[in-house]
Amino acid sequence: MSEYFSLADCDVIGFDLDHTLCRYHLKETSRLIYESFARYLVEHKGYDKDLLNLTPATWDFCFKGLVVDLEDGNLVKLAEDGTVLRATHGTSDLSTEEIIKHYGPKREWKHFNSLSTSFTRSSKYYFYDNYFDLPGALLCGRVVDMLHKRGNEVNSDFWKDMVAAIDHNYNTSAFRDDAGTYFPSVKRDPGQYLQRCSDSVKTWLRGMKNAGKVLLLITSSHSDYYCPHRYFTLELFDIIITNALKPGFFSLVPQQRPFRTLVNDVEESEGLPSLDKPGWYSQGNWPHLHELLKKMTGKPEPKVVYFGDSMRSDMFPASSFGKWETVMIVEEMEGEGVPKSEAALSNEAQMEPLEKKGKFEEQGMKSPSAVSNQWGSYFVDVHKSGGGDEESQKLTWCCHCIHKYSTMAIPSVEHIAVDFPFPRFSPGKPCTTGYYPRPPDSLLKRCESMS
């Protein structure tokens, strides 16, 4: 395999949509998602109304990559080998001694092998790996705090209510029915939550299409979510797949879900036996898609690169099952010193009304992609021994997965809207190789300390 990766060598360019091509105003969206979940718990499940009250400082807890242990209400941050680097019970930090009491002298999380080899969901734990469910980590911690305050036992029962809240707000019919809090709010004012696709990205997409590339869009969201506000350019794509139900789209073999056609955003009841031509479809599976891509490119094994922001839904299944090249969008890179691209800055300045800027900045709210005071860096953390005397820097499990399942990592699509070879992640290369335009600060400092 070459040390470099080039889009020019690819036949098919595929994208996830949310937080990949279509970027969000993270602070506004996170606040809305948290409120959507919390309001359901208060209004439908009888939880304390105090769940709806947040201070700006509270958002420091909101950190991507956490795992909630549903059996005891702990949230853990894991190293690449499954060591518990940091942990909380509810939102309260556990000391090194408390972590050892919970997880033994080696601080091993017992479900790590199950999570790290399959990324499947479990009744024992939940992995927060994308911005659509991330505010649930903060809510989860606060619910555990509230259960303690009431003197109630903490067990996995509370998770059933959390899942009900997620289903209520993200149900496939919620947009059409104006149900929950999330979709009605986005429909009323999409500009408050969504950023328009930049002109540079549109130009880049047109250039690839003119060069003969097949452009592919795969999202787990339902089709009606995107039609009322075209904040990206759907007409550029040869194939659009909505309600793809990732990661099952890639991994459910041979029990494959058939593709379905859409009529007025409603799925036809009869599934398609195969995919014969480009178009807009729902559900489906990658083997049938692969057959269509072979037909469209005229190649027995078309080379596909796929851009996404979720390890569980995008990188792991596309790399492991589809054998596709993958580019991970890691907004945490911007939180660690990697500057925004000029195109992204220009787009924000043009599209974001002045009255909507600073709404949460003025309140001191941390962006969910920024480094957390409580949880530290997304990429690297310090591991302390039981006595607290020995310290060593470890890659986080999330960082390790980026290197293992991604070809390269970028903070936004705007950064890669150029055409030249990029260094790829490789076991034989330093862990900083594969980040573009440069690695995050914590990885650079780690490499400096080891040299």
C-alpha positions in Angstrom: 0.0 0.0 0.0 1.3 3.5 -0.9 2.3 5.8 1.9 0.1 8.5 0.3 -3.6 8.8 -0.5 -5.0 10.8 -3.5 -8.6 11.5 -4.4 -7.5 11.4 -8.0 -7.0 7.6 -7.7 -10.6 7.0 -6.5 -13.5 6.2 -8.7 -16.2 6.9 -6.2 -16.3 9.8 -3.6 -18.8 9.1 -0.8 -20.0 11.2 2.1 -22.0 11.0 5.2 -24.0 14.2 5.5 -24.5 15.6 9.0 -21.3 17.1 10.5 -19.5 16.1 7.3 -20.8 18.0 4.3 -23.5 19.7 6.2 -21.9 21.4 9.3 -23.8 22.6 12.3 -23.4 25.4 14.8 -22.3 23.0 17.5 -23.2 25.1 20.5 -26.7 25.9 19.4 -27.4 22.4 18.2 -26.0 20.8 21.3 -28.2 23.0 23.5 -31.2 22.1 21.5 -30.5 18.4 21.6 -30.0 18.4 25.3 -33.2 20.3 25.8 -35.0 17.9 23.5 -34.0 14.9 25.6 -34.4 16.5 29.0 -37.8 17.9 28.2 -39.0 14.5 27.3 -37.8 13.0 30.7 -39.4 15.9 32.6 -42.7 16.0 30.7 -43.2 12.3 30.0 -41.3 10.4 32.7 -41.7 12.6 35.7 -38.0 13.6 36.2 -37.0 16.7 38.2 -37.4 20.0 36.2 -33.9 21.0 37.4 -32.6 18.9 34.5 -33.7 21.7 32.2 -31.5 24.2 34.0 -27.9 24.5 32.8 -25.1 26.9 33.5 -22.4 27.7 30.8 -19.8 25.8 32.9 -21.9 22.6 32.8 -21.0 22.1 29.2 -17.4 21.4 30.0 -18.6 17.9 30.9 -19.9 17.3 27.3 -17.0 15.3 25.7 -17.0 13.0 22.7 -15.6 9.5 23.2 -17.0 8.7 26.6 -18.6 5.4 27.5 -21.3 5.1 30.1 -21.3 2.0 32.1 -25.1 1.4 32.5 -24.7 -1.0 35.4 -23.3 1.6 37.8 -23.8 5.0 36.3 -20.0 5.6 35.7 -18.7 7.4 32.6 -15.2 6.4 31.5 -12.6 7.7 29.2 -10.5 4.8 27.8 -6.9 4.5 26.6 -6.1 2.5 23.4 -5.6 -0.7 25.5 -8.8 -0.3 27.5 -7.3 1.3 30.5 -9.6 3.7 32.3 -7.8 7.1 32.1 -10.5 9.1 33.8 -14.0 8.4 35.2 -16.9 10.0 36.8 -19.9 8.7 38.8 -22.7 10.9 37.4 -20.8 14.2 36.8 -18.5 13.8 39.8 -14.8 12.9 39.2 -13.5 9.6 40.6 -10.1 9.8 42.2 -7.3 7.4 41.1 -8.0 5.3 44.2 -11.7 5.1 43.4 -11.0 4.2 39.8 -8.7 1.3 41.1 -11.5 0.3 43.5 -14.0 0.0 40.6 -11.7 -1.4 37.9 -8.8 -3.1 39.7 -5.1 -2.2 40.0 -4.7 -2.4 36.2 -7.8 -0.2 35.7 -9.2 -2.5 33.1 -12.8 -1.9 31.8 -14.3 -5.3 31.5 -16.4 -4.7 28.3 -13.5 -3.2 26.3 -12.9 -6.2 24.1 -16.6 -6.4 23.2 -16.8 -2.7 22.3 -13.4 -2.4 20.5 -13.8 -5.4 18.2 -17.4 -4.9 17.1 -18.7 -1.4 18.1 -22.0 -3.0 18.6 -24.6 -1.6 21.0 -25.0 -3.3 24.4 -27.4 -3.4 27.3 -24.2 -3.0 29.5 -22.8 0.2 28.0 -23.2 3.1 25.5 -20.5 4.8 23.5 -21.0 8.5 22.8 -19.3 9.0 19.4 -21.2 11.6 17.5 -22.7 15.1 18.1 -26.3 14.0 17.7 -26.2 11.9 20.9 -23.3 13.6 22.7 -25.5 15.9 24.8 -27.0 12.7 26.2 -23.7 12.1 28.0 -24.2 15.3 30.0 -27.9 14.4 30.6 -26.9 10.9 31.6 -24.5 12.2 34.2 -27.0 14.6 35.6 -29.7 12.0 35.8 -27.4 9.8 37.9 -26.7 12.8 40.1 -30.4 13.3 40.6 -31.1 9.7 41.4 -28.5 9.9 44.2 -30.0 13.1 45.4 -33.3 11.3 45.7 -31.7 8.4 47.5 -32.6 6.0 44.6 -30.5 3.1 43.5 -28.5 3.6 40.3 -28.9 0.8 37.8 -29.6 0.4 34.1 -33.3 1.1 34.4 -32.8 4.8 33.9 -31.3 4.0 30.5 -34.7 2.8 29.2 -36.0 6.4 29.7 -32.9 7.8 27.9 -33.6 5.6 24.9 -37.2 6.6 24.9 -36.2 10.2 24.8 -33.9 9.6 21.8 -36.6 7.7 20.0 -39.1 10.4 20.6 -37.0 13.1 19.1 -35.3 11.2 16.3 -38.1 8.9 15.2 -38.3 8.7 11.4 -41.8 10.2 11.4 -40.9 13.0 13.9 -40.0 15.6 11.2 -43.2 15.0 9.3 -45.3 15.0 12.4 -43.6 17.9 14.1 -43.0 15.7 17.1 -40.6 16.3 19.9 -38.5 19.4 20.3 -35.6 19.0 17.9 -37.1 18.8 14.4 -39.8 21.5 15.0 -37.1 23.9 16.2 -34.8 23.2 13.2 -37.7 23.6 10.8 -38.6 27.0 12.3 -35.1 28.4 12.0 -32.6 26.2 10.2 -30.1 29.0 10.0 -29.6 29.0 13.7 -28.4 25.4 13.7 -27.1 24.6 10.2 -24.3 26.1 8.2 -24.7 26.3 4.4 -22.3 24.2 2.4 -19.4 26.6 1.3 -18.9 27.7 -2.3 -15.4 26.1 -2.2 -16.9 22.7 -1.4 -19.5 23.0 -4.0 -16.9 23.9 -6.6 -14.8 21.0 -5.5 -17.7 18.6 -5.8 -18.5 19.8 -9.3 -14.9 19.5 -10.3 -14.8 15.8 -9.2 -18.0 15.1 -11.0 -16.7 16.7 -14.2 -13.6 14.6 -13.8 -15.8 11.5 -14.0 -16.0 10.6 -10.3 -19.3 9.0 -9.0 -20.6 11.1 -6.2 -22.4 9.2 -3.4 -24.3 10.4 -0.3 -25.2 8.0 2.5 -27.0 9.2 5.6 -29.0 7.5 8.4 -31.4 10.5 8.6 -34.8 10.3 6.8 -35.2 12.1 3.4 -37.7 14.7 4.6 -35.2 16.2 7.0 -33.2 17.7 4.1 -35.8 18.7 1.5 -37.2 21.9 3.1 -33.8 23.6 3.6 -31.3 22.8 0.9 -28.2 23.7 3.0 -26.0 21.6 0.7 -26.1 20.7 -3.0 -28.0 17.4 -3.4 -28.3 17.7 -7.2 -24.6 17.1 -7.5 -24.8 13.5 -6.3 -25.3 10.5 -8.6 -26.6 8.3 -5.7 -28.4 9.5 -2.5 -29.3 7.0 0.2 -31.3 8.2 3.2 -32.5 6.2 6.2 -29.5 4.0 5.6 -29.5 2.8 9.2 -25.7 2.7 9.5 -23.7 0.7 10.5 -26.1 -2.0 9.6 -26.0 -0.8 6.0 -22.4 -2.1 5.8 -22.4 -5.1 8.1 -25.7 -7.0 7.9 -24.6 -9.8 5.6 -26.4 -11.9 4.4 -29.5 -10.5 6.2 -29.4 -7.4 4.0 -32.1 -4.8 4.0 -33.3 -4.1 0.5 -33.2 -0.7 -1.1 -36.6 1.1 -1.3 -37.8 3.8 -3.6 -39.4 7.0 -2.2 -42.7 8.6 -3.2 -43.2 12.0 -1.5 -40.7 11.0 1.2 -42.6 7.8 2.0 -40.8 4.4 1.4 -42.4 2.0 -1.0 -43.4 -1.2 0.9 -41.9 -3.4 -1.7 -38.1 -3.7 -1.5 -35.9 -3.7 -4.7 -34.2 -7.0 -5.5 -31.2 -5.1 -6.8 -30.0 -1.5 -7.5 -30.1 -1.0 -11.2 -29.5 2.8 -11.8 -28.4 6.0 -10.0 -31.1 7.9 -8.0 -32.4 8.6 -4.5 -33.2 5.6 -2.4 -33.9 4.6 1.2 -32.4 1.9 3.5 -30.4 -0.7 1.4 -27.1 -2.4 1.8 -23.5 -2.0 0.5 -23.2 -5.3 -1.5 -26.1 -4.2 -3.8 -24.6 -0.7 -3.9 -21.2 -2.2 -4.8 -22.8 -4.0 -7.8 -24.2 -0.7 -9.1 -20.9 1.1 -8.6 -19.2 -1.6 -10.6 -21.7 -1.1 -13.4 -21.3 2.7 -13.3 -17.5 2.8 -13.2 -17.0 -0.2 -15.5 -14.5 -1.6 -13.0 -14.6 -4.9 -11.2 -13.4 -3.4 -8.0 -14.1 0.4 -8.0 -12.0 2.3 -5.5 -14.2 4.2 -3.0 -13.3 6.8 -0.5 -15.9 7.7 2.2 -16.0 10.8 4.4 -17.8 10.6 7.8 -17.6 11.8 11.4 -18.7 8.7 13.3 -16.3 5.8 14.1 -19.2 3.5 14.9 -21.4 4.3 11.9 -18.9 5.4 9.2 -15.2 4.6 9.7 -15.3 1.2 11.3 -17.9 -0.5 9.0 -16.9 1.2 5.8 -13.3 0.2 6.4 -13.9 -3.3 7.8 -16.7 -4.5 5.7 -16.8 -2.3 2.6 -12.9 -2.2 2.4 -13.3 1.5 1.4 -10.7 4.2 2.0 -12.1 6.5 4.8 -11.5 10.1 5.8 -12.7 11.0 9.2 -13.9 14.5 10.0 -12.5 15.3 13.5 -13.7 18.7 14.7 -11.7 18.2 17.9 -8.6 19.0 15.8 -9.8 22.6 15.6 -10.2 22.5 19.4 -6.5 21.7 19.6 -4.8 24.3 17.6 -5.5 23.3 14.0 -6.8 26.5 12.3 -10.1 26.6 10.4 -9.6 26.8 6.7 -10.0 30.2 5.0 -13.0 28.8 3.1 -14.8 27.8 6.3 -14.1 31.1 8.0 -15.3 33.0 4.9 -18.5 30.8 4.8 -19.3 31.4 8.5 -18.8 35.2 8.0 -21.2 35.3 5.0 -23.9 32.9 6.3 -24.2 33.6 10.0 -26.4 36.6 10.9 -24.8 39.0 13.4 -27.7 38.7 15.8 -27.1 35.0 16.1 -23.3 35.2 16.7 -22.1 35.1 20.3 -25.4 33.9 21.8 -23.6 31.2 23.8 -20.0 32.7 23.6 -21.3 35.6 25.8 -22.5 33.1 28.3 -19.1 31.3 28.4 -20.4 28.0 26.9 -17.7 25.6 25.8 -18.0 24.1 22.3 -18.4 20.3 22.5 -15.4 20.0 20.2 -13.0 22.0 22.5 -10.7 20.5 25.0 -12.5 19.7 28.3 -11.1 20.8 31.7 -12.7 17.8 33.3 -11.9 15.2 30.6 -8.8 16.5 29.0 -7.8 15.9 25.3 -9.7 13.8 22.9 -6.4 12.4 21.6 -3.9 12.0 24.4 -4.1 11.7 28.2 -1.9 11.2 31.2 -2.1 7.8 33.0 -1.3 7.9 36.7 -0.3 4.8 38.7 -2.0 3.8 41.9 0.5 5.7 44.0 0.2 8.7 41.8 4.0 9.0 41.4 4.4 7.5 37.9 2.8 9.2 34.9 2.8 8.1 31.3 1.1 9.6 28.3 -1.3 7.3 26.5 -3.2 7.6 23.3 -6.9 7.5 23.9 -9.0 4.7 22.5 -10.7 7.2 20.1 -7.4 8.4 18.8 -6.2 4.8 18.3 -9.4 4.0 16.3 -8.8 7.0 14.1 -5.4 5.7 13.1 -6.6 2.1 12.7 -9.8 2.6 10.7 -9.2 5.9 8.9 -7.0 6.6 5.9 -6.6 10.2 7.1 -8.2 12.8 9.4 -9.2 16.4 8.8 -11.2 19.0 10.8 -13.6 19.8 8.0 -14.2 19.0 4.3 -13.1 22.5 3.4 -9.6 21.5 4.4 -9.3 18.8 1.7 -11.0 20.6 -1.2 -7.6 20.4 -3.0 -6.1 17.7 -5.2 -2.8 16.3 -4.2 -1.4 13.2 -2.4 -1.8 13.2 1.4 0.2 11.1 3.9 -1.9 8.3 5.2 -2.1 6.7 8.6 0.3 3.7 8.7 1.5 1.4 11.5 5.1 2.0 10.5 4.8 5.8 10.7 4.6 8.2 13.6 1.1 8.6 15.1 1.0 12.2 13.8 1.1 11.1 10.2 -2.3 11.2 8.6 -3.7 14.4 10.1 -4.2 17.3 7.7 -3.3 20.2 7.6 -1.4 19.3 10.8 -1.8 17.1 13.9 -3.6 18.3 17.0 -1.4 20.0 19.7 -1.6 17.1 22.2 -0.2 14.6 19.7 2.6 17.0 18.7 3.6 17.5 22.4 3.5 13.8 23.0 5.8 13.1 20.1 8.2 15.9 21.3 8.3 14.4 24.8 9.1 10.9 23.4 11.8 12.0 21.1 
